[in-house]
Structure formats: C-alpha cells, structure tokens
Amino acid sequence: MLRNILRQTIYQTEKLAQRAKFVSLPMPANGWPVLLSSSFPKSGTHLLDQVLLGFSQVAPFSRRLHSFYAQYDGDTGRKRSQAETLDWLNSLRPLDVTSAHLFAPPEVLERVCTPAFIPYFIYRDPRDVVVSHVFYVTDMEPNHVHHAYYQSLPGFDARLKTSILGIPDSSVEFPDIAGRFAPYLGWLDRPEVLNLHFEDFIHDRTETLNRVIDHFLARVSLTTPRETILAALEASINPKKSPTFRSGKTGEWKKHFKDEHKTIFKEIAGDLLVRLGYEKDNDW
C-alpha cells in the first residue's frame, strides 16, 4: 500500500515536471491524449512501451508507464471483467503513457478510439508466440498459473503442442492460439489504431518508427524536427529490458516446429496467419 502511494506520488510529480518543461508547447485542439500501448502477449510489449515513452523527450508525456493492465491475472489466471477494463481505462489521464494486453470488444473500442487516446497495437507471428510462451511459462515465470502443468509435461514437444492447442479441460481458461488471439482482432479493423508487426522493428526499424511518429503527429502537432523525434524514439529502445527484442531474430519457430506441430497449427490457426499477413495460404 505504502509502496503504491509512493510510486503514484513520484509519478505525479514527474508529470508536473514534464508539463513545466514543455510549458510553451500549445495544447492540441482536442486536449492532450493518453498514449496506449496494447499488445498480444509475447509480441514485443516492452519494446512498444519503450518506443512510446520516447515521446517524453519531445512532448510533455510521462517518462514512465502509468500502469500495466492484463485481461488475465498471471498468478491466478482469473479473467478480468469488462467492467474492470473500463474502470482501468477511465482511470487514465491526459499525458499518461500506459500498456496493456487489452481485448477489443465494442465497448472498449468505442472508449479507446476517441481523441482521448492515441492507440497502438503490436503483434507477432503466432508461431513464434507459442514457442516464446513455452520458454516463458516453463523456465522464466515460476509464479505463472500454468507453470507446474508445463513442468509436468514430458518435454518441449509436448509443451509446444499445449501452447498451440491450449488446455481445454483446465479450470483456468487457456484456449488454443487462435482462440487466444480472437478477442484482440477488433484492433485490426479500426483506423484510429496503428497496427504494428513486431518483426518490422527488426527488419526495418526506421520505417516502422516513422509510422509510429506519423500516427502520433496526426493527433499532436509538434514543431520539433522529425529527425529529433526519430532519434528520441530510437534512443529509448533498450534491448536488455525487452526480452522479445533481445535476440533480434524472427522466424525462430522453424527451429522448433516438427511436422506434427505444423499440422495442428494449420488446423487451429492457419486462417489467423493469413489474416495477420504472415502467410498467403496453408502451404508453408
């Protein structure tokens, strides 16, 4: 409790300092927005957070995240209600920078796709996601609700199969990979949201950062030279604090998928790969 109070006090003090630092910068026509970093789990969450925090170098946005919100509690697996989600969104204030694994039902989209937010959504090849998920749950997060179950499986192949198929009979909800992505699909259809492939930050970072900037400048006018903004966002990236970005590699699933994994993935999520632009058909 005391720690949270201290954190909020520091956060609000820093926000006031940011406002003072950029006091000469005129307020946008619709007021200062919230920068929202939304992501599918294991898809570059920390990377996008870092990029958006880079705007604090050129505008009065917060220098640290207001909060992180996930639809599932990591320790218990409890699925948070839509009312809880809306309460969290309503707790945000202008010039906050915040991060979430946020579903996209109509009520949430209508709240976020307004001048009050500049929303971004990052996702990654779901085949790499399931591989990353195995390592995360098995080796990196002992408090995860499924850690003991993954540890009990006979080996990596069985764990990878579970990350693709989910755990249908579990008391804690864990759908297959297509089912896990389905609640996020609404972000793909809204022009107010900039959709980003994690892989684009690896293969063409400058072009991708420029897209991030263009989305920002469509809402907030700055006289700062683009080169300065780009340098600020580039400098904010810290691979040591972004495990997904650290290796700088994509397509790692090819090292781990056996024929059985490919077959079940195509059956479960072949259409999803096409929808997300990672494949043209199931011939991979």
DAMOLIN-V100414 format. One record per pair of residues at least 12 apart in sequence whose ideal C-beta (glycine too) atoms are under 10 Angstrom apart, sorted by the first residue. I is the first residue (numbers start at 1). GAP is how many residues later the second one is. D is the distance in whole Angstrom. If there is no record, write none. Layout:
I&GAP&D ; I&GAP&D
This chain:
7&57&9 ; 7&60&10 ; 8&58&9 ; 8&59&10 ; 10&54&8 ; 11&51&7 ; 11&52&9 ; 11&53&7 ; 11&54&9 ; 11&55&7 ; 11&56&9 ; 11&85&9 ; 12&50&10 ; 12&81&9 ; 14&42&9 ; 14&48&7 ; 14&49&6 ; 14&50&7 ; 15&41&10 ; 15&45&8 ; 15&46&9 ; 15&47&6 ; 15&48&9 ; 15&49&10 ; 15&51&9 ; 15&78&8 ; 15&79&9 ; 15&80&6 ; 15&81&8 ; 16&44&10 ; 17&43&9 ; 17&46&9 ; 18&38&6 ; 18&41&8 ; 18&42&4 ; 18&43&7 ; 18&44&7 ; 18&45&7 ; 18&77&7 ; 19&13&9 ; 19&41&5 ; 19&75&10 ; 19&76&7 ; 20&40&8 ; 21&35&9 ; 21&38&10 ; 21&39&7 ; 22&34&9 ; 22&36&8 ; 22&37&6 ; 22&38&4 ; 22&39&9 ; 22&73&10 ; 22&200&10 ; 23&37&8 ; 25&33&9 ; 25&34&7 ; 25&35&7 ; 25&195&9 ; 25&196&9 ; 25&197&8 ; 25&198&8 ; 25&199&9 ; 26&195&8 ; 26&197&10 ; 27&33&9 ; 27&67&9 ; 27&193&9 ; 28&31&10 ; 28&66&10 ; 28&87&8 ; 28&191&7 ; 28&192&5 ; 28&193&7 ; 28&194&10 ; 29&86&8 ; 29&190&9 ; 29&191&10 ; 29&192&9 ; 30&84&9 ; 30&85&4 ; 30&86&8 ; 30&189&8 ; 30&190&10 ; 31&63&6 ; 31&64&10 ; 31&84&7 ; 31&85&8 ; 32&27&9 ; 32&28&7 ; 32&29&8 ; 32&61&9 ; 32&62&4 ; 32&63&5 ; 32&64&9 ; 32&84&9 ; 32&187&10 ; 32&188&8 ; 33&28&9 ; 33&59&10 ; 33&61&7 ; 33&62&8 ; 33&63&9 ; 33&81&9 ; 33&82&7 ; 33&83&6 ; 33&84&6 ; 33&85&5 ; 33&86&9 ; 33&183&9 ; 33&186&6 ; 33&187&7 ; 34&27&9 ; 34&28&9 ; 34&32&8 ; 34&55&9 ; 34&58&5 ; 34&59&7 ; 34&60&7 ; 34&61&7 ; 34&62&5 ; 34&63&8 ; 34&64&6 ; 34&78&9 ; 34&82&6 ; 34&83&5 ; 34&84&7 ; 34&85&9 ; 35&14&10 ; 35&16&10 ; 35&17&5 ; 35&18&8 ; 35&20&7 ; 35&21&9 ; 35&24&10 ; 35&26&6 ; 35&27&8 ; 35&30&10 ; 35&31&10 ; 35&57&10 ; 35&60&8 ; 35&61&7 ; 35&62&4 ; 35&63&7 ; 35&64&9 ; 35&82&8 ; 35&83&5 ; 35&84&8 ; 35&85&8 ; 35&181&8 ; 35&184&10 ; 35&185&10 ; 36&16&8 ; 36&30&10 ; 36&33&10 ; 36&53&9 ; 36&56&8 ; 36&60&9 ; 36&61&8 ; 36&62&6 ; 36&63&8 ; 36&64&7 ; 36&66&8 ; 36&76&6 ; 36&80&10 ; 36&81&5 ; 36&82&7 ; 36&83&4 ; 36&84&7 ; 36&85&9 ; 36&157&9 ; 37&12&5 ; 37&13&9 ; 37&14&8 ; 37&15&5 ; 37&16&9 ; 37&28&8 ; 37&31&9 ; 37&60&7 ; 37&61&7 ; 37&62&4 ; 37&63&7 ; 37&65&9 ; 37&81&10 ; 37&82&8 ; 37&83&6 ; 37&84&9 ; 37&85&7 ; 37&159&10 ; 38&31&9 ; 38&60&9 ; 38&61&8 ; 38&62&5 ; 38&63&7 ; 38&64&4 ; 38&65&9 ; 38&66&8 ; 38&70&10 ; 38&74&8 ; 38&79&10 ; 38&81&6 ; 38&82&7 ; 38&83&5 ; 38&84&8 ; 38&85&10 ; 38&146&8 ; 38&149&7 ; 38&155&8 ; 38&157&10 ; 39&31&10 ; 39&60&7 ; 39&61&8 ; 39&62&6 ; 39&63&8 ; 39&81&9 ; 39&82&7 ; 39&83&5 ; 39&84&7 ; 39&85&9 ; 39&145&9 ; 39&148&10 ; 39&157&9 ; 39&159&9 ; 39&205&10 ; 40&61&7 ; 40&62&10 ; 40&81&8 ; 40&82&7 ; 40&83&4 ; 40&84&7 ; 40&86&8 ; 40&89&7 ; 40&140&8 ; 40&141&6 ; 40&143&10 ; 40&144&5 ; 40&147&9 ; 40&158&9 ; 40&236&10 ; 41&29&8 ; 41&30&9 ; 41&31&9 ; 41&33&10 ; 41&60&5 ; 41&82&10 ; 41&83&10 ; 41&88&7 ; 41&91&9 ; 41&92&8 ; 41&95&9 ; 41&139&8 ; 41&140&10 ; 41&143&10 ; 42&59&10 ; 42&81&10 ; 42&82&7 ; 42&84&10 ; 42&86&8 ; 42&87&5 ; 42&88&8 ; 42&89&9 ; 42&90&4 ; 42&91&5 ; 42&92&10 ; 42&93&9 ; 42&94&6 ; 42&95&10 ; 42&121&10 ; 42&156&9 ; 42&201&9 ; 42&202&7 ; 43&58&9 ; 43&78&9 ; 43&79&6 ; 43&80&5 ; 43&81&4 ; 43&82&9 ; 43&83&9 ; 43&85&9 ; 43&86&6 ; 43&89&8 ; 43&138&10 ; 43&141&10 ; 43&153&9 ; 43&154&9 ; 43&155&5 ; 43&156&10 ; 43&201&7 ; 44&78&5 ; 44&79&8 ; 44&80&6 ; 44&152&8 ; 44&153&9 ; 44&154&4 ; 44&155&9 ; 44&156&10 ; 44&157&7 ; 44&158&9 ; 44&198&7 ; 44&199&10 ; 44&200&5 ; 44&201&6 ; 45&23&8 ; 45&25&10 ; 45&54&6 ; 45&55&9 ; 45&56&7 ; 45&77&7 ; 45&79&10 ; 45&153&9 ; 45&197&8 ; 45&198&10 ; 45&199&8 ; 46&53&8 ; 46&191&10 ; 46&192&9 ; 46&193&9 ; 46&195&6 ; 46&196&4 ; 46&197&7 ; 46&198&7 ; 46&199&7 ; 46&200&10 ; 47&75&7 ; 47&149&9 ; 47&151&7 ; 47&154&6 ; 47&155&10 ; 47&189&10 ; 47&190&7 ; 47&191&9 ; 47&192&8 ; 47&194&9 ; 47&195&5 ; 47&196&10 ; 47&197&6 ; 47&198&5 ; 47&199&10 ; 48&51&8 ; 48&72&6 ; 48&73&9 ; 48&74&5 ; 48&148&7 ; 48&150&8 ; 48&153&8 ; 48&164&9 ; 48&194&9 ; 48&197&10 ; 49&15&10 ; 49&16&6 ; 49&19&8 ; 49&48&8 ; 49&49&9 ; 49&50&5 ; 49&71&10 ; 49&73&10 ; 49&187&9 ; 49&192&9 ; 49&193&8 ; 50&15&10 ; 50&183&9 ; 50&185&10 ; 50&186&5 ; 50&187&5 ; 50&188&6 ; 50&189&9 ; 50&191&7 ; 50&192&6 ; 50&195&9 ; 51&69&8 ; 51&71&9 ; 51&145&9 ; 51&150&8 ; 51&154&10 ; 51&157&9 ; 51&158&7 ; 51&161&6 ; 51&162&10 ; 51&181&10 ; 51&182&5 ; 51&183&9 ; 51&185&6 ; 51&186&7 ; 51&191&10 ; 52&13&9 ; 52&45&5 ; 52&46&9 ; 52&47&8 ; 52&66&9 ; 52&68&7 ; 52&160&8 ; 52&164&9 ; 52&181&8 ; 52&184&8 ; 53&12&7 ; 53&44&6 ; 53&46&10 ; 53&179&10 ; 53&180&9 ; 53&183&6 ; 53&184&10 ; 54&43&10 ; 54&155&9 ; 54&158&9 ; 54&159&10 ; 54&175&8 ; 54&176&9 ; 54&177&9 ; 54&178&5 ; 54&179&4 ; 54&180&8 ; 54&181&7 ; 54&182&3 ; 54&183&8 ; 55&40&10 ; 55&42&7 ; 55&63&9 ; 55&157&9 ; 55&158&9 ; 55&161&7 ; 55&165&8 ; 55&167&9 ; 55&174&8 ; 55&177&7 ; 55&178&7 ; 55&181&9 ; 56&39&9 ; 56&41&7 ; 56&176&8 ; 56&180&8 ; 57&167&9 ; 57&171&8 ; 57&172&8 ; 57&174&9 ; 57&175&4 ; 57&176&8 ; 57&178&8 ; 57&179&7 ; 58&155&10 ; 58&158&10 ; 58&162&10 ; 58&164&6 ; 58&165&10 ; 58&166&5 ; 58&167&10 ; 58&170&6 ; 58&171&5 ; 58&172&10 ; 58&173&9 ; 58&174&5 ; 58&175&9 ; 59&36&8 ; 59&157&9 ; 59&161&6 ; 59&163&6 ; 59&165&8 ; 59&170&9 ; 59&173&10 ; 60&34&9 ; 60&35&6 ; 61&33&9 ; 61&34&5 ; 61&35&8 ; 61&36&5 ; 61&57&10 ; 61&155&10 ; 61&159&9 ; 62&31&9 ; 62&33&6 ; 62&34&6 ; 62&35&5 ; 62&36&9 ; 63&34&8 ; 63&173&10 ; 64&33&8 ; 65&31&8 ; 65&32&6 ; 65&33&6 ; 65&34&5 ; 66&22&10 ; 66&25&8 ; 66&26&6 ; 66&27&8 ; 66&29&9 ; 66&30&4 ; 66&31&6 ; 66&32&4 ; 66&33&9 ; 67&21&7 ; 67&24&8 ; 67&25&8 ; 67&29&8 ; 67&30&10 ; 67&31&6 ; 67&32&8 ; 67&33&8 ; 68&30&7 ; 68&31&5 ; 68&32&7 ; 68&33&9 ; 69&15&9 ; 69&16&7 ; 69&19&5 ; 69&20&8 ; 69&22&9 ; 69&23&10 ; 69&29&7 ; 69&30&8 ; 69&31&4 ; 69&32&7 ; 69&33&7 ; 70&29&9 ; 70&30&7 ; 70&31&5 ; 70&32&8 ; 71&13&9 ; 71&14&7 ; 71&29&8 ; 71&30&6 ; 71&31&7 ; 71&32&5 ; 71&112&7 ; 71&113&9 ; 72&29&8 ; 72&73&8 ; 72&100&9 ; 72&101&8 ; 72&102&9 ; 72&108&10 ; 73&72&8 ; 73&99&10 ; 74&27&10 ; 74&63&10 ; 74&67&7 ; 74&69&7 ; 74&70&6 ; 74&71&7 ; 74&72&10 ; 75&66&9 ; 75&68&5 ; 75&69&7 ; 75&70&6 ; 75&72&10 ; 76&67&10 ; 76&69&6 ; 76&96&8 ; 77&67&9 ; 77&68&4 ; 77&69&7 ; 77&93&8 ; 77&94&9 ; 77&95&3 ; 77&96&7 ; 77&97&7 ; 78&67&9 ; 78&94&8 ; 78&95&9 ; 79&24&10 ; 79&93&9 ; 79&94&6 ; 80&23&9 ; 82&21&8 ; 82&23&6 ; 82&25&6 ; 82&26&7 ; 83&24&10 ; 85&15&9 ; 85&17&7 ; 85&18&7 ; 85&20&8 ; 85&22&8 ; 85&23&6 ; 85&26&9 ; 86&19&10 ; 86&21&7 ; 86&22&7 ; 86&25&6 ; 88&12&8 ; 88&14&9 ; 89&13&8 ; 89&18&10 ; 89&19&7 ; 89&22&5 ; 89&23&7 ; 89&27&9 ; 89&28&8 ; 90&21&8 ; 92&20&10 ; 92&24&8 ; 92&25&8 ; 93&23&10 ; 94&22&8 ; 96&21&10 ; 97&21&10 ; 98&19&9 ; 99&21&10 ; 100&12&10 ; 100&19&10 ; 100&21&10 ; 101&82&10 ; 101&83&8 ; 102&17&9 ; 102&19&8 ; 102&81&9 ; 102&82&8 ; 102&85&8 ; 103&79&9 ; 103&80&4 ; 103&81&6 ; 103&82&10 ; 103&83&8 ; 103&84&9 ; 104&15&10 ; 104&17&8 ; 104&78&10 ; 104&79&7 ; 104&80&6 ; 104&81&7 ; 104&82&3 ; 104&83&5 ; 104&84&8 ; 104&85&9 ; 104&86&8 ; 104&89&9 ; 105&78&7 ; 105&81&7 ; 106&80&7 ; 108&75&10 ; 108&78&8 ; 108&79&10 ; 109&77&5 ; 109&78&8 ; 109&80&9 ; 109&81&6 ; 109&83&9 ; 109&84&8 ; 110&80&10 ; 112&75&9 ; 112&78&8 ; 112&80&8 ; 112&81&8 ; 113&73&10 ; 113&74&9 ; 113&77&5 ; 113&78&8 ; 113&79&4 ; 113&80&7 ; 114&78&8 ; 115&77&9 ; 115&104&7 ; 117&75&8 ; 117&76&9 ; 117&102&9 ; 118&74&9 ; 118&75&9 ; 118&76&8 ; 118&94&10 ; 118&97&7 ; 118&98&6 ; 118&99&10 ; 118&100&8 ; 118&101&5 ; 118&102&7 ; 119&68&8 ; 119&71&8 ; 119&73&6 ; 119&74&5 ; 119&75&7 ; 119&76&10 ; 119&96&9 ; 120&67&9 ; 120&73&7 ; 120&74&5 ; 120&75&8 ; 120&76&6 ; 120&91&10 ; 120&92&7 ; 120&95&7 ; 120&96&9 ; 121&63&7 ; 121&65&10 ; 121&66&4 ; 121&67&8 ; 121&69&9 ; 121&72&5 ; 121&73&7 ; 121&74&5 ; 121&75&7 ; 122&65&10 ; 122&72&9 ; 122&73&8 ; 122&74&5 ; 122&75&8 ; 122&76&6 ; 122&78&9 ; 122&79&8 ; 122&122&10 ; 123&58&8 ; 123&61&7 ; 123&64&8 ; 123&65&9 ; 123&72&7 ; 123&73&8 ; 123&74&7 ; 123&75&7 ; 123&76&10 ; 123&153&7 ; 123&154&10 ; 123&155&10 ; 124&72&10 ; 124&73&7 ; 124&74&4 ; 124&75&7 ; 124&120&7 ; 124&126&8 ; 124&152&9 ; 124&154&9 ; 125&72&8 ; 125&73&8 ; 125&74&7 ; 125&125&7 ; 125&126&7 ; 125&127&9 ; 125&128&7 ; 125&148&8 ; 125&151&8 ; 125&152&10 ; 125&153&5 ; 125&154&9 ; 126&37&10 ; 126&38&9 ; 126&51&5 ; 126&52&8 ; 126&54&9 ; 126&55&6 ; 126&127&9 ; 126&139&8 ; 126&142&10 ; 126&143&6 ; 126&146&6 ; 126&147&7 ; 126&150&7 ; 126&152&8 ; 127&33&10 ; 127&37&9 ; 127&50&9 ; 127&124&8 ; 127&125&9 ; 127&126&4 ; 127&127&8 ; 127&129&9 ; 127&130&7 ; 127&134&9 ; 127&135&9 ; 127&138&6 ; 127&142&8 ; 127&146&8 ; 127&151&8 ; 127&152&9 ; 127&157&9 ; 128&70&8 ; 128&71&9 ; 128&116&9 ; 128&121&9 ; 128&122&7 ; 128&123&7 ; 128&124&6 ; 128&125&5 ; 128&126&9 ; 128&128&9 ; 128&150&9 ; 129&34&8 ; 129&35&10 ; 129&48&7 ; 129&51&9 ; 129&52&9 ; 129&69&9 ; 129&115&10 ; 129&124&9 ; 130&29&9 ; 130&30&6 ; 130&31&9 ; 130&32&9 ; 130&33&4 ; 130&34&5 ; 130&35&10 ; 130&46&10 ; 130&47&6 ; 130&50&9 ; 130&123&7 ; 130&126&9 ; 130&127&9 ; 130&131&8 ; 130&135&8 ; 130&138&10 ; 130&139&9 ; 131&25&9 ; 131&28&10 ; 131&29&7 ; 131&32&8 ; 131&33&10 ; 131&121&6 ; 131&122&5 ; 131&123&10 ; 131&124&8 ; 131&125&5 ; 131&126&8 ; 131&130&9 ; 132&31&9 ; 132&111&9 ; 132&112&7 ; 132&120&8 ; 132&121&9 ; 133&13&9 ; 133&17&9 ; 133&26&9 ; 133&27&9 ; 133&29&9 ; 133&30&5 ; 133&31&9 ; 133&44&9 ; 133&47&9 ; 134&16&7 ; 134&19&9 ; 134&22&7 ; 134&23&10 ; 134&24&10 ; 134&25&5 ; 134&26&5 ; 134&27&10 ; 134&28&8 ; 134&29&5 ; 134&30&10 ; 134&122&8 ; 135&15&10 ; 135&21&9 ; 135&24&9 ; 135&28&10 ; 135&108&9 ; 135&121&10 ; 136&14&9 ; 136&27&10 ; 136&107&8 ; 136&108&10 ; 137&12&8 ; 137&13&5 ; 137&14&9 ; 137&22&8 ; 137&25&9 ; 137&26&8 ; 138&12&5 ; 138&13&6 ; 138&15&8 ; 138&18&8 ; 138&21&6 ; 138&25&10 ; 139&12&9 ; 140&103&8 ; 145&25&9 ; 145&26&10 ; 145&27&5 ; 145&29&9 ; 146&13&10 ; 146&16&8 ; 146&17&10 ; 146&21&7 ; 146&24&8 ; 146&26&7 ; 146&28&7 ; 149&13&8 ; 149&18&7 ; 149&21&8 ; 149&23&9 ; 149&25&9 ; 150&12&7 ; 150&13&9 ; 150&17&10 ; 156&100&7 ; 157&99&9 ; 157&100&10 ; 157&101&7 ; 157&103&8 ; 157&104&8 ; 160&93&9 ; 160&96&6 ; 160&97&8 ; 160&98&8 ; 160&100&9 ; 160&101&6 ; 160&104&10 ; 160&105&10 ; 161&97&9 ; 161&99&7 ; 161&100&7 ; 161&103&7 ; 161&104&10 ; 162&12&9 ; 162&14&10 ; 163&13&9 ; 163&14&7 ; 163&17&9 ; 163&98&10 ; 164&12&6 ; 164&13&6 ; 164&14&9 ; 164&93&9 ; 164&96&10 ; 164&97&7 ; 164&98&10 ; 164&100&6 ; 164&101&5 ; 164&103&9 ; 164&104&6 ; 164&105&8 ; 165&12&8 ; 165&14&10 ; 165&99&6 ; 165&100&9 ; 165&102&10 ; 165&103&7 ; 166&12&9 ; 166&13&7 ; 166&14&7 ; 166&102&9 ; 175&93&10 ; 176&88&9 ; 176&89&9 ; 176&91&10 ; 176&92&5 ; 176&93&7 ; 177&87&10 ; 177&88&7 ; 177&91&6 ; 177&92&5 ; 177&95&7 ; 178&87&9 ; 178&89&10 ; 178&90&5 ; 178&91&4 ; 178&92&9 ; 178&93&8 ; 178&94&5 ; 178&95&10 ; 178&97&10 ; 179&89&8 ; 179&90&9 ; 179&93&10 ; 180&89&9 ; 180&92&10 ; 181&88&8 ; 181&91&6 ; 181&94&9 ; 181&95&8 ; 182&90&8 ; 185&87&9 ; 185&90&8 ; 185&91&9 ; 188&87&8 ; 188&88&8 ; 188&89&10 ; 192&23&9 ; 192&26&10 ; 192&27&9 ; 193&22&9 ; 194&17&7 ; 194&18&7 ; 194&20&8 ; 194&21&4 ; 194&22&9 ; 194&24&9 ; 195&16&10 ; 195&81&9 ; 195&82&10 ; 196&12&7 ; 196&15&7 ; 196&16&7 ; 196&19&9 ; 197&53&9 ; 197&79&8 ; 197&80&7 ; 197&81&8 ; 198&46&7 ; 198&47&8 ; 198&52&8 ; 199&50&10 ; 199&51&5 ; 199&52&8 ; 199&78&10 ; 199&79&9 ; 200&50&10 ; 201&36&8 ; 201&41&10 ; 201&43&10 ; 201&44&7 ; 201&47&10 ; 201&49&10 ; 202&42&10 ; 202&43&8 ; 202&45&9 ; 202&46&6 ; 202&47&7 ; 202&48&5 ; 202&49&10 ; 203&45&10 ; 203&47&7 ; 205&28&10 ; 205&29&8 ; 205&32&8 ; 206&24&7 ; 206&27&10 ; 206&28&8 ; 208&25&10 ; 209&20&9 ; 209&21&6 ; 209&22&10 ; 209&23&10 ; 209&24&5 ; 209&25&6 ; 209&27&10 ; 209&28&9 ; 210&16&8 ; 210&19&9 ; 210&20&7 ; 210&23&9 ; 212&17&9 ; 212&18&9 ; 212&21&7 ; 213&13&7 ; 213&16&5 ; 213&17&7 ; 213&19&10 ; 213&20&7 ; 214&12&9 ; 216&13&8 ; 216&17&9 ; 217&12&8 ; 251&27&10 ; 253&12&9 ; 254&30&10 ; 257&27&10 ; 262&20&9 ; 262&22&8 ; 265&17&10 ; 265&19&10 ; 266&13&9 ; 266&15&10 ; 266&16&5 ; 266&17&9 ; 266&18&8 ; 267&15&9 ; 270&12&4 ; 270&13&10 ; 270&14&9
